[in-house]
Each structure stands twice: as structure tokens, then as C-alpha cells.
Amino acid sequence: MTTLFINGSPNKNGNTVKLAKKVLGDEGYESLHLVDYKIYDYGQEFPDDQFQEVVEKVFQADHVVIGSPVYWHSMSGMIRNFLDRQYEVVEDQLMGKELTFLFQGAAPTQQILDMAEYTMTRYAGLYGMHYRGMVTE
């Protein structure tokens, strides 16, 4: 089983990455830091957009682990944008894949956790993924 960790934090060595290491341990996984890629907003088209490159890596993984810090009472904009961009692009390429969501931050409220869980549950359901759940600190 191949695992891809998608880091939605601008910090490549921060707490989101530390949580991924703690959860995934010695599983052996590839890390993809969204901050290293130009992924424009849904509806925009620019020649240097790298969304397709990133989503192809997702298509190749068996287990997708998406990690985000809590920013402004939600997941990071990089993660939201990445999820938005998959609309009308992804068909059945994610069907049957495993999905785990890592959500780290300083004492998020239950409402924030519930909203994130709802988003990830809907994302997984839309594309036929098996949602393993959300891990928080």
C-alpha cells in the first residue's frame, strides 16, 4: 500500500508534519507540501498551474493522508483550494482509496472539528473513498 501525505501547512517542518510522523510512524510514505506548488483557484487557468501534477500523485496512492493546521477556525486555504480544484476533474480515480485527515491546532472547538469532519466525510463520499477518520492532537 502506498501512502501519500499532503501537507496543507506553509511550514514544512511544523506541527502538521510532526503529527503525520506520529500517526504514520514507520509506514513509509511520500510527503507532498502544497506550499511547493502553484495551484490556482477553481476557475482560473494559467500555464504554470501545477494542480494536475499534484492530483496525479493522489491518483497513484492507495492511502491519502491530508493534513492541515487550524487556520481562522477551519482548515488551511491550501487544502480548501486543493479540494475545490478536484471538482469536475476527478471522476472515479479515487474510488476505493483510503483517506485520513490530520487536523492539528491549539484547542479547536467542537464546532470546528465537526465542520472539518463534515467536509472530509463529504469529500470521501463524493469520490468513493473509504474515510478512516480525523486525527487531532
Secondary structure, DSSP 8 states (H G I E B T S, - for coil): --EEEEE-SS-TTSHHHHHHHHHHTTS--EEEEGGGS----TT---TT--HHHHHHHHHH-SEEEEEEE-BTTBS-HHHHHHHHHTTTT-SSTTTT-EEEEEEE-SS--HHHHHHHHHHHHHHHHHHT-EEEEEEE-
